[in-house]
Amino acid sequence: MEMIHKKSYLFTSALKIDTLTKGQEVGADVRVIDLEDAVGDDYKQEARTKAKDFLKTKPNGVIGLRINNIRSIFGLKDIICISEFNYKPNIIFLPKIQEAEEIRILKDCLYKNESTVPLIFPLIETTGAILNINEIASISDGLLFGAADYATDIDVEITWENLLYARQLMVAATHRYNIPCLESTSFAVDDKEKIEKDCLLARKIGYTAMAAIHPIQISIIKRIFSPSAQEIEEAKIIIEQHKKNKNFNIHNGVIVAPPFIRKARKILKKANINE
């Protein structure tokens, strides 16, 4: 499954699973059923049942499932439940990960004797995950930054400056292994300017997509994480000039050299434009 260019991931509590149709209506690239933070301890089994019943309907589009930490009894029960699903989600989000071995355990539990298996997207939200980021990325299909939990883990406020180092480590690891790099959701729900600012900051340092917790965030996320008309036009110029002259040159103030050619090709690929 091609996940590189999915931009928006809408998380919805399994207890409110009927609202996933809203996610489809607003154009979320991936709709994620949440069994973890959005579900209280006393309602975990009800949430699993609702998730299982929803997946039986064979919903359209890409469906994700965030399970509980597999170091917890809730996470272990989630794995057992998923192993019994007739229809599995396309992606499993693995929270509170500390080290790569947790991914291997999840794969060992779910991947045996299966013709189709879910992708694994760990959540990077602990100091252990940051310290083991490269090994985790090397066996993952994508990574999602968990700003609130990571800030709590290192005992700081949730500010861009406080979490920038962790974000940059994650960007480097995901781009090294060419997997999606998902930013934490914006905690602004009604403030569209703040949502846009959060998206822009993430995209500028290399994030390729973003999680959402409300449908209002989806259109902003998709716009910010898509190449602009100007970026596309400049990319086309660079590629065209490169075809005419393979050597280093400058055209209309735009440098045409190998790094910029690679960047232009990435932009056109994100925009689904053939060279």
Backbone hydrogen bonds, N-H to C=O, Kabsch-Sander energy under -0.5 kcal/mol:
donor,donor_aa,acceptor,acceptor_aa,energy
3,M,1,M,-0.8
6,K,3,M,-1.4
9,Y,210,M,-1.8
10,L,30,V,-2.7
11,F,9,Y,-0.6
11,F,212,A,-2.9
12,T,32,V,-2.8
14,A,34,D,-2.3
16,K,13,S,-1.7
17,I,14,A,-1.1
19,T,16,K,-2.1
20,L,17,I,-1.9
21,T,18,D,-1.2
22,K,19,T,-1.1
23,G,19,T,-1.0
24,Q,20,L,-1.5
25,E,21,T,-2.0
26,V,22,K,-2.0
27,G,24,Q,-1.0
28,A,23,G,-2.5
30,V,8,S,-1.9
31,R,62,V,-2.3
32,V,10,L,-3.5
32,V,30,V,-0.5
33,I,31,R,-0.5
33,I,64,G,-2.9
34,D,12,T,-2.9
35,L,33,I,-0.6
35,L,66,R,-2.7
39,V,36,E,-2.0
43,Y,40,G,-2.1
44,K,41,D,-1.0
47,A,43,Y,-2.2
48,R,44,K,-2.3
49,T,45,Q,-2.2
50,K,46,E,-2.2
51,A,47,A,-2.3
52,K,48,R,-2.7
53,D,49,T,-2.5
54,F,50,K,-2.2
55,L,51,A,-2.4
56,K,52,K,-1.4
57,T,53,D,-0.6
57,T,54,F,-1.3
58,K,55,L,-1.7
62,V,29,D,-0.7
63,I,61,G,-0.5
64,G,31,R,-3.1
65,L,91,I,-1.9
66,R,33,I,-3.0
67,I,65,L,-0.7
67,I,93,F,-1.8
72,S,69,N,-2.2
75,G,69,N,-0.8
76,L,72,S,-2.0
77,K,73,I,-2.1
78,D,74,F,-2.0
79,I,75,G,-2.1
80,I,76,L,-2.0
81,C,77,K,-2.3
82,I,78,D,-2.8
83,S,79,I,-2.3
84,E,80,I,-0.7
84,E,81,C,-1.1
85,F,82,I,-1.5
90,N,63,I,-2.2
91,I,63,I,-1.5
92,I,119,L,-3.0
93,F,65,L,-2.4
93,F,91,I,-0.5
94,L,92,I,-0.6
94,L,121,F,-1.6
97,I,94,L,-0.5
97,I,123,L,-0.8
102,E,99,E,-1.4
103,I,100,A,-1.1
104,R,100,A,-1.6
105,I,101,E,-2.3
106,L,102,E,-2.1
107,K,103,I,-2.5
108,D,104,R,-2.5
109,C,105,I,-2.0
110,L,106,L,-1.8
111,Y,107,K,-3.0
114,E,111,Y,-1.3
119,L,90,N,-3.0
121,F,92,I,-2.7
121,F,119,L,-0.5
123,L,94,L,-2.9
124,I,122,P,-0.6
124,I,144,L,-3.3
125,E,123,L,-1.1
130,I,126,T,-1.7
131,L,127,T,-2.4
132,N,128,G,-1.5
133,I,130,I,-1.3
136,I,132,N,-2.2
137,A,133,I,-2.6
138,S,134,N,-1.9
139,I,135,E,-0.7
139,I,136,I,-1.1
140,S,137,A,-1.3
141,D,120,I,-2.7
142,G,120,I,-0.7
143,L,180,P,-2.1
144,L,122,P,-2.2
145,F,182,L,-2.6
146,G,124,I,-2.5
147,A,145,F,-0.8
150,Y,146,G,-2.3
151,A,147,A,-2.5
152,T,148,A,-1.9
153,D,149,D,-2.3
154,I,150,Y,-2.0
155,D,152,T,-0.7
156,V,151,A,-2.5
159,T,157,E,-1.7
163,L,159,T,-1.4
164,L,160,W,-0.8
164,L,161,E,-0.7
167,R,163,L,-2.2
168,Q,164,L,-2.6
169,L,165,Y,-2.1
170,M,166,A,-2.0
171,V,167,R,-2.4
172,A,168,Q,-2.3
173,A,169,L,-2.1
174,T,170,M,-2.5
175,H,171,V,-2.3
176,R,172,A,-1.7
177,Y,173,A,-1.5
179,I,174,T,-2.3
182,L,143,L,-3.1
182,L,180,P,-0.6
183,E,209,A,-2.5
186,S,211,A,-0.5
189,V,187,F,-0.6
192,K,190,D,-1.1
195,I,191,D,-2.1
196,E,192,K,-2.5
197,K,193,E,-2.2
198,D,194,K,-2.5
199,C,195,I,-2.2
200,L,196,E,-2.6
201,L,197,K,-2.4
202,A,198,D,-1.9
203,R,199,C,-2.7
204,K,200,L,-2.4
205,I,201,L,-1.0
205,I,202,A,-0.6
206,G,203,R,-1.4
207,Y,202,A,-2.3
208,T,181,C,-2.1
209,A,181,C,-1.5
210,M,7,K,-2.5
211,A,183,E,-2.2
212,A,9,Y,-2.9
217,Q,214,H,-2.0
218,I,215,P,-1.3
219,S,215,P,-0.6
221,I,217,Q,-2.3
222,K,218,I,-2.7
223,R,219,S,-1.8
224,I,220,I,-2.6
225,F,221,I,-2.4
226,S,223,R,-1.0
232,I,228,S,-2.4
233,E,229,A,-2.3
234,E,230,Q,-2.5
235,A,231,E,-2.2
236,K,232,I,-2.3
237,I,233,E,-2.0
238,I,234,E,-2.2
239,I,235,A,-2.4
240,E,236,K,-2.5
241,Q,237,I,-2.7
242,H,238,I,-2.2
243,K,239,I,-1.9
244,K,240,E,-1.5
245,N,241,Q,-2.4
249,N,256,V,-1.6
251,H,254,V,-2.6
254,V,251,H,-2.2
255,I,253,G,-0.5
256,V,249,N,-3.2
257,A,255,I,-0.7
260,F,257,A,-0.8
261,I,257,A,-2.2
262,R,258,P,-2.4
263,K,259,P,-1.9
264,A,260,F,-2.3
265,R,261,I,-2.2
266,K,262,R,-1.9
267,I,263,K,-2.1
268,L,264,A,-2.3
269,K,265,R,-2.0
270,K,266,K,-2.3
271,A,267,I,-1.6
272,N,269,K,-1.4
273,I,268,L,-3.2
